[in-house]
Amino acid sequence: CFYAAYAVVGRDLKLAKEPIRVSITFIAPDRRQRDRDNIIASFKAGQDGLAKALGVDDKWFRQEYHFGEPEKPGRVIVRVG
């Protein structure tokens, strides 16, 4: 997640010390039943990588979680701001 975010950002942003809206959409690769709490928890390292690429502490994130329809190969879509 760090490298993907850094590739888009291109440098350390050092965003203001205020809440940052982060929309996270999980797209599962298949229709198997999954525990939503565990899906969110499994993305903790991704949020840490995003925060590092943006040059902020992830305590400023105000996350919105969404769950899309399954689609191979599965993915996580992150929108900041």
PyMOL commands that place a pseudoatom at each C-alpha (Angstrom):
pseudoatom trace, name=CA, resn=CYS, resi=1, chain=A, elem=C, hetatm=0, pos=[0.000, 0.000, 0.000]
pseudoatom trace, name=CA, resn=PHE, resi=2, chain=A, elem=C, hetatm=0, pos=[2.904, 2.345, 0.763]
pseudoatom trace, name=CA, resn=TYR, resi=3, chain=A, elem=C, hetatm=0, pos=[4.422, 1.917, -2.694]
pseudoatom trace, name=CA, resn=ALA, resi=4, chain=A, elem=C, hetatm=0, pos=[1.091, 2.262, -4.493]
pseudoatom trace, name=CA, resn=ALA, resi=5, chain=A, elem=C, hetatm=0, pos=[0.238, 5.444, -2.573]
pseudoatom trace, name=CA, resn=TYR, resi=6, chain=A, elem=C, hetatm=0, pos=[3.745, 6.837, -2.918]
pseudoatom trace, name=CA, resn=ALA, resi=7, chain=A, elem=C, hetatm=0, pos=[3.636, 6.248, -6.683]
pseudoatom trace, name=CA, resn=VAL, resi=8, chain=A, elem=C, hetatm=0, pos=[0.492, 8.377, -6.885]
pseudoatom trace, name=CA, resn=VAL, resi=9, chain=A, elem=C, hetatm=0, pos=[1.628, 11.046, -4.418]
pseudoatom trace, name=CA, resn=GLY, resi=10, chain=A, elem=C, hetatm=0, pos=[5.218, 11.156, -5.655]
pseudoatom trace, name=CA, resn=ARG, resi=11, chain=A, elem=C, hetatm=0, pos=[6.540, 12.720, -2.475]
pseudoatom trace, name=CA, resn=ASP, resi=12, chain=A, elem=C, hetatm=0, pos=[5.833, 13.160, 1.221]
pseudoatom trace, name=CA, resn=LEU, resi=13, chain=A, elem=C, hetatm=0, pos=[2.786, 15.438, 1.457]
pseudoatom trace, name=CA, resn=LYS, resi=14, chain=A, elem=C, hetatm=0, pos=[2.974, 16.358, 5.144]
pseudoatom trace, name=CA, resn=LEU, resi=15, chain=A, elem=C, hetatm=0, pos=[-0.756, 16.974, 5.260]
pseudoatom trace, name=CA, resn=ALA, resi=16, chain=A, elem=C, hetatm=0, pos=[-2.243, 19.316, 7.833]
pseudoatom trace, name=CA, resn=LYS, resi=17, chain=A, elem=C, hetatm=0, pos=[-2.848, 17.981, 11.317]
pseudoatom trace, name=CA, resn=GLU, resi=18, chain=A, elem=C, hetatm=0, pos=[-6.576, 17.641, 10.871]
pseudoatom trace, name=CA, resn=PRO, resi=19, chain=A, elem=C, hetatm=0, pos=[-8.929, 14.737, 10.148]
pseudoatom trace, name=CA, resn=ILE, resi=20, chain=A, elem=C, hetatm=0, pos=[-8.393, 13.106, 6.757]
pseudoatom trace, name=CA, resn=ARG, resi=21, chain=A, elem=C, hetatm=0, pos=[-11.334, 11.340, 5.151]
pseudoatom trace, name=CA, resn=VAL, resi=22, chain=A, elem=C, hetatm=0, pos=[-10.354, 7.916, 3.799]
pseudoatom trace, name=CA, resn=SER, resi=23, chain=A, elem=C, hetatm=0, pos=[-12.867, 5.809, 1.880]
pseudoatom trace, name=CA, resn=ILE, resi=24, chain=A, elem=C, hetatm=0, pos=[-11.916, 2.120, 1.727]
pseudoatom trace, name=CA, resn=THR, resi=25, chain=A, elem=C, hetatm=0, pos=[-13.839, -0.292, -0.496]
pseudoatom trace, name=CA, resn=PHE, resi=26, chain=A, elem=C, hetatm=0, pos=[-13.192, -4.016, -0.236]
pseudoatom trace, name=CA, resn=ILE, resi=27, chain=A, elem=C, hetatm=0, pos=[-13.901, -6.165, -3.295]
pseudoatom trace, name=CA, resn=ALA, resi=28, chain=A, elem=C, hetatm=0, pos=[-13.732, -9.882, -2.470]
pseudoatom trace, name=CA, resn=PRO, resi=29, chain=A, elem=C, hetatm=0, pos=[-12.500, -12.298, -5.148]
pseudoatom trace, name=CA, resn=ASP, resi=30, chain=A, elem=C, hetatm=0, pos=[-15.477, -14.644, -4.666]
pseudoatom trace, name=CA, resn=ARG, resi=31, chain=A, elem=C, hetatm=0, pos=[-18.791, -15.006, -2.833]
pseudoatom trace, name=CA, resn=ARG, resi=32, chain=A, elem=C, hetatm=0, pos=[-17.503, -16.921, 0.201]
pseudoatom trace, name=CA, resn=GLN, resi=33, chain=A, elem=C, hetatm=0, pos=[-18.793, -15.571, 3.499]
pseudoatom trace, name=CA, resn=ARG, resi=34, chain=A, elem=C, hetatm=0, pos=[-16.308, -13.330, 5.298]
pseudoatom trace, name=CA, resn=ASP, resi=35, chain=A, elem=C, hetatm=0, pos=[-16.351, -11.586, 8.656]
pseudoatom trace, name=CA, resn=ARG, resi=36, chain=A, elem=C, hetatm=0, pos=[-16.415, -7.828, 7.980]
pseudoatom trace, name=CA, resn=ASP, resi=37, chain=A, elem=C, hetatm=0, pos=[-14.559, -6.997, 11.197]
pseudoatom trace, name=CA, resn=ASN, resi=38, chain=A, elem=C, hetatm=0, pos=[-11.703, -9.275, 10.149]
pseudoatom trace, name=CA, resn=ILE, resi=39, chain=A, elem=C, hetatm=0, pos=[-11.601, -7.794, 6.651]
pseudoatom trace, name=CA, resn=ILE, resi=40, chain=A, elem=C, hetatm=0, pos=[-11.218, -4.313, 8.130]
pseudoatom trace, name=CA, resn=ALA, resi=41, chain=A, elem=C, hetatm=0, pos=[-8.584, -5.503, 10.635]
pseudoatom trace, name=CA, resn=SER, resi=42, chain=A, elem=C, hetatm=0, pos=[-6.610, -7.227, 7.876]
pseudoatom trace, name=CA, resn=PHE, resi=43, chain=A, elem=C, hetatm=0, pos=[-6.101, -3.845, 6.191]
pseudoatom trace, name=CA, resn=LYS, resi=44, chain=A, elem=C, hetatm=0, pos=[-4.313, -2.304, 9.203]
pseudoatom trace, name=CA, resn=ALA, resi=45, chain=A, elem=C, hetatm=0, pos=[-0.903, -2.657, 7.545]
pseudoatom trace, name=CA, resn=GLY, resi=46, chain=A, elem=C, hetatm=0, pos=[-2.339, -1.046, 4.407]
pseudoatom trace, name=CA, resn=GLN, resi=47, chain=A, elem=C, hetatm=0, pos=[-3.499, 1.959, 6.406]
pseudoatom trace, name=CA, resn=ASP, resi=48, chain=A, elem=C, hetatm=0, pos=[-0.081, 2.215, 8.036]
pseudoatom trace, name=CA, resn=GLY, resi=49, chain=A, elem=C, hetatm=0, pos=[1.569, 2.181, 4.592]
pseudoatom trace, name=CA, resn=LEU, resi=50, chain=A, elem=C, hetatm=0, pos=[-0.832, 4.839, 3.324]
pseudoatom trace, name=CA, resn=ALA, resi=51, chain=A, elem=C, hetatm=0, pos=[-0.112, 7.045, 6.331]
pseudoatom trace, name=CA, resn=LYS, resi=52, chain=A, elem=C, hetatm=0, pos=[3.636, 6.648, 5.816]
pseudoatom trace, name=CA, resn=ALA, resi=53, chain=A, elem=C, hetatm=0, pos=[3.361, 7.586, 2.123]
pseudoatom trace, name=CA, resn=LEU, resi=54, chain=A, elem=C, hetatm=0, pos=[1.301, 10.666, 3.024]
pseudoatom trace, name=CA, resn=GLY, resi=55, chain=A, elem=C, hetatm=0, pos=[3.658, 11.633, 5.837]
pseudoatom trace, name=CA, resn=VAL, resi=56, chain=A, elem=C, hetatm=0, pos=[0.979, 11.625, 8.541]
pseudoatom trace, name=CA, resn=ASP, resi=57, chain=A, elem=C, hetatm=0, pos=[-0.003, 9.581, 11.573]
pseudoatom trace, name=CA, resn=ASP, resi=58, chain=A, elem=C, hetatm=0, pos=[-2.960, 7.323, 10.807]
pseudoatom trace, name=CA, resn=LYS, resi=59, chain=A, elem=C, hetatm=0, pos=[-4.704, 8.636, 13.925]
pseudoatom trace, name=CA, resn=TRP, resi=60, chain=A, elem=C, hetatm=0, pos=[-5.897, 11.481, 11.647]
pseudoatom trace, name=CA, resn=PHE, resi=61, chain=A, elem=C, hetatm=0, pos=[-7.759, 9.098, 9.335]
pseudoatom trace, name=CA, resn=ARG, resi=62, chain=A, elem=C, hetatm=0, pos=[-11.555, 9.105, 9.464]
pseudoatom trace, name=CA, resn=GLN, resi=63, chain=A, elem=C, hetatm=0, pos=[-12.308, 5.882, 7.636]
pseudoatom trace, name=CA, resn=GLU, resi=64, chain=A, elem=C, hetatm=0, pos=[-15.458, 4.936, 5.769]
pseudoatom trace, name=CA, resn=TYR, resi=65, chain=A, elem=C, hetatm=0, pos=[-15.666, 1.234, 4.925]
pseudoatom trace, name=CA, resn=HIS, resi=66, chain=A, elem=C, hetatm=0, pos=[-17.589, -0.116, 1.955]
pseudoatom trace, name=CA, resn=PHE, resi=67, chain=A, elem=C, hetatm=0, pos=[-18.016, -3.621, 0.574]
pseudoatom trace, name=CA, resn=GLY, resi=68, chain=A, elem=C, hetatm=0, pos=[-18.485, -4.044, -3.174]
pseudoatom trace, name=CA, resn=GLU, resi=69, chain=A, elem=C, hetatm=0, pos=[-19.749, -6.986, -5.171]
pseudoatom trace, name=CA, resn=PRO, resi=70, chain=A, elem=C, hetatm=0, pos=[-17.250, -9.838, -5.527]
pseudoatom trace, name=CA, resn=GLU, resi=71, chain=A, elem=C, hetatm=0, pos=[-15.024, -9.662, -8.591]
pseudoatom trace, name=CA, resn=LYS, resi=72, chain=A, elem=C, hetatm=0, pos=[-11.888, -11.594, -9.486]
pseudoatom trace, name=CA, resn=PRO, resi=73, chain=A, elem=C, hetatm=0, pos=[-9.106, -11.128, -8.565]
pseudoatom trace, name=CA, resn=GLY, resi=74, chain=A, elem=C, hetatm=0, pos=[-10.399, -9.018, -5.659]
pseudoatom trace, name=CA, resn=ARG, resi=75, chain=A, elem=C, hetatm=0, pos=[-8.920, -5.711, -4.520]
pseudoatom trace, name=CA, resn=VAL, resi=76, chain=A, elem=C, hetatm=0, pos=[-9.064, -2.802, -2.123]
pseudoatom trace, name=CA, resn=ILE, resi=77, chain=A, elem=C, hetatm=0, pos=[-9.887, 0.655, -3.445]
pseudoatom trace, name=CA, resn=VAL, resi=78, chain=A, elem=C, hetatm=0, pos=[-8.697, 3.601, -1.335]
pseudoatom trace, name=CA, resn=ARG, resi=79, chain=A, elem=C, hetatm=0, pos=[-9.737, 7.217, -1.851]
pseudoatom trace, name=CA, resn=VAL, resi=80, chain=A, elem=C, hetatm=0, pos=[-8.249, 10.012, 0.248]
pseudoatom trace, name=CA, resn=GLY, resi=81, chain=A, elem=C, hetatm=0, pos=[-9.949, 13.352, 0.779]
for i in range(1, 81): cmd.bond("trace and resi %d" % i, "trace and resi %d" % (i + 1))
show_as sticks, trace
zoom trace
